[in-house]
């Protein structure tokens, strides 16, 4: 695993929240659902520096603490165009709005926005708003691994294109079911993507999310499934 990640550290923070720290010191926080996340490790402290906050979509369990953390760290929020505009109107000072298929340079990381199959409205005190469509991110670390965070999604055939175009080393895939794919569907996603390592996410947080990593591992015996606790790192 050390050779695979080439000095980059990936820390799962429960649900779909993931912290990526590259070997060059760039810090990316994906879907920062911290407040109200029952799986967020109580004793875990975020690093002193967060450079970028990546959001796969606007649901509260993914948008999470993005506004507060962007202010605290003077971080740049990267999201689909409409969600980035919504957050700018909420006071986020630095945003990068992008769209499916686009790539932006985040220091030593090339972040490509990929398709996902889900819904994506964002709610506040004024109701629910259109804030673009759901997405995933492929993060190609310079002289490092290729990481794929699928966001909330069903399995879809164009995951084969993600493999063909980016060949992710690590695939972070939702497996809980109910709101996303479960282990059976995630197993097909693994076959489409052919990653060297799978990190299951979006499971066990709430009662409907019943899928478990051991179910996935039993279905993809030729692939390695990382079973770690929130707060643990690859």
C-alpha positions in Angstrom: 0.0 0.0 0.0 2.9 2.4 0.8 4.2 1.8 -2.8 0.8 2.3 -4.3 0.1 5.6 -2.5 3.6 7.0 -3.0 3.6 9.1 0.1 0.0 10.4 -0.2 -2.2 9.8 2.8 -5.9 9.1 2.5 -8.0 9.4 5.8 -11.6 8.3 6.0 -13.6 10.5 8.3 -16.9 8.5 8.3 -19.7 8.6 5.7 -18.2 10.1 2.5 -15.8 12.6 4.2 -12.2 11.9 3.1 -9.0 13.8 3.8 -6.3 13.6 1.2 -2.8 14.8 2.0 -0.3 14.6 -0.9 3.4 13.9 -0.5 4.0 17.5 -1.5 1.8 18.8 1.3 -1.4 19.8 -0.5 -4.5 19.0 1.6 -7.9 18.3 0.1 -11.0 17.7 2.2 -13.8 15.9 0.3 -17.5 16.2 1.4 -16.8 17.5 4.9 -19.8 16.2 6.9 -18.5 16.7 10.4 -21.2 18.3 12.5 -24.0 15.8 13.0 -22.0 12.9 11.5 -22.4 10.1 14.0 -19.4 8.3 12.5 -17.0 11.2 12.6 -14.2 10.2 15.0 -14.6 12.4 18.1 -10.9 12.6 18.9 -9.8 13.4 15.3 -8.4 16.9 14.6 -8.2 18.3 11.1 -4.7 19.4 10.1 -3.6 23.0 10.6 -3.9 23.6 6.9 -6.7 22.7 4.4 -6.1 24.0 0.9 -9.1 22.8 -1.0 -12.6 21.6 -0.1 -14.1 19.3 -2.8 -17.9 18.8 -2.9 -19.5 16.1 -4.9 -23.0 17.6 -4.5 -25.2 19.8 -2.3 -26.9 17.3 0.0 -26.4 18.2 3.7 -24.5 15.0 4.5 -21.9 16.0 1.9 -22.0 19.8 1.9 -21.6 19.5 5.6 -19.4 22.1 7.3 -18.0 23.5 4.0 -18.9 27.1 4.6 -17.5 27.3 8.1 -14.3 25.3 7.2 -13.7 27.4 4.1 -13.7 30.5 6.3 -11.6 28.9 9.0 -8.9 27.7 6.6 -9.2 30.3 3.9 -9.7 27.2 1.7 -10.9 27.2 -1.9 -14.2 25.3 -2.5 -14.3 23.2 -5.7 -17.8 22.2 -6.9 -20.0 22.0 -9.9 -20.7 25.5 -11.2 -24.2 26.1 -9.7 -23.2 24.8 -6.2 -20.1 26.9 -6.2 -22.2 30.0 -7.1 -24.7 29.1 -4.3 -21.8 28.9 -1.8 -20.3 32.2 -3.0 -23.6 33.8 -2.3 -23.4 32.3 1.2 -20.1 34.1 1.8 -17.5 31.6 0.7 -14.7 33.9 -0.5 -12.8 31.5 -2.8 -14.6 29.1 -5.1 -13.9 27.2 -8.3 -17.0 26.3 -10.3 -16.5 23.6 -12.8 -18.5 21.0 -14.7 -18.6 17.3 -15.7 -15.5 16.4 -17.8 -13.5 19.4 -16.8 -10.2 19.4 -15.0 -8.7 22.0 -12.7 -5.2 22.2 -11.3 -5.1 22.3 -7.5 -1.4 22.7 -6.7 0.1 19.2 -7.4 -3.3 17.6 -8.0 -5.3 17.5 -11.3 -8.9 17.2 -10.2 -11.3 16.0 -12.9 -15.1 16.1 -12.4 -16.8 12.9 -13.4 -20.4 11.8 -13.8 -22.5 10.3 -10.9 -26.1 9.1 -10.8 -28.0 10.6 -7.8 -30.0 13.8 -7.0 -28.3 17.0 -5.9 -30.6 19.8 -4.5 -29.4 22.0 -1.7 -31.6 23.1 1.2 -31.5 26.1 3.5 -33.9 28.2 5.5 -35.5 29.4 2.2 -36.2 25.9 0.9 -34.6 23.6 -1.6 -32.5 25.0 -4.5 -31.1 23.7 -7.8 -27.4 23.5 -7.4 -26.3 21.5 -10.4 -26.0 17.8 -10.8 -24.1 15.2 -8.7 -20.5 14.4 -9.5 -17.4 12.4 -8.6 -13.8 13.4 -8.7 -10.7 11.8 -10.1 -7.6 13.3 -8.4 -4.4 12.7 -10.2 -1.5 13.4 -7.8 1.7 14.5 -9.5 4.2 11.7 -9.1 1.6 10.0 -7.0 -1.5 7.9 -7.2 -4.8 8.4 -9.0 -7.7 8.6 -6.6 -11.4 8.3 -7.5 -14.1 9.5 -5.1 -17.4 8.5 -6.7 -19.6 10.7 -4.5 -23.2 9.4 -4.1 -24.0 7.2 -7.1 -25.5 4.1 -8.6 -23.3 1.9 -10.7 -23.3 3.1 -14.3 -21.6 1.7 -17.5 -19.5 4.8 -18.1 -17.4 3.9 -15.1 -15.6 1.9 -17.8 -14.6 5.3 -19.4 -13.3 6.4 -16.0 -11.0 3.4 -16.0 -10.0 3.9 -19.7 -9.3 7.6 -19.2 -7.8 7.8 -15.7 -7.0 4.2 -14.5 -7.6 5.0 -10.8 -5.4 3.3 -8.3 -7.8 3.8 -5.4 -11.6 3.9 -5.8 -13.7 5.3 -3.0 -17.1 3.8 -3.6 -20.4 4.1 -1.7 -21.7 0.7 -0.6 -24.5 1.5 1.9 -27.5 1.0 -0.4 -30.9 2.7 -0.2 -29.6 6.1 -1.3 -26.7 4.8 -3.3 -25.5 1.5 -4.7 -25.0 -1.4 -2.3 -22.3 -4.1 -2.2 -23.8 -6.0 -5.2 -23.8 -3.0 -7.5 -20.5 -1.7 -6.1 -19.0 -5.0 -7.0 -19.9 -4.4 -10.6 -18.4 -0.9 -10.3 -15.2 -2.5 -9.2 -15.2 -4.7 -12.2 -15.7 -1.7 -14.4 -13.0 0.4 -12.7 -10.4 -2.2 -12.0 -8.7 -0.3 -9.2 -5.8 -1.6 -7.2 -7.6 -0.8 -3.9 -11.2 -0.1 -3.0 -12.1 2.1 0.0 -15.8 1.6 0.9 -17.6 4.8 2.0 -21.2 6.0 2.7 -22.2 3.0 4.9 -23.2 2.4 8.5 -23.9 6.1 9.2 -27.6 5.8 9.4 -29.9 2.8 9.7 -30.9 2.5 6.0 -27.2 2.2 5.0 -26.9 -1.5 5.6 -24.2 -2.5 3.1 -20.9 -3.6 4.6 -17.3 -4.0 3.3 -17.2 -7.8 4.0 -20.2 -8.2 1.6 -18.3 -6.3 -1.1 -15.1 -8.2 -0.5 -16.9 -11.5 -0.8 -18.1 -10.4 -4.3 -14.7 -9.1 -5.5 -12.2 -11.7 -4.3 -9.6 -10.7 -6.8 -9.5 -7.1 -5.5 -8.3 -5.6 -2.2 -11.0 -3.9 -0.1 -9.6 -1.7 2.6 -11.6 -2.1 5.9 -10.6 0.8 8.2 -12.3 2.7 10.9 -13.2 6.4 10.7 -10.1 8.4 11.5 -7.8 5.7 10.1 -5.6 6.3 7.1 -4.3 4.5 4.1 
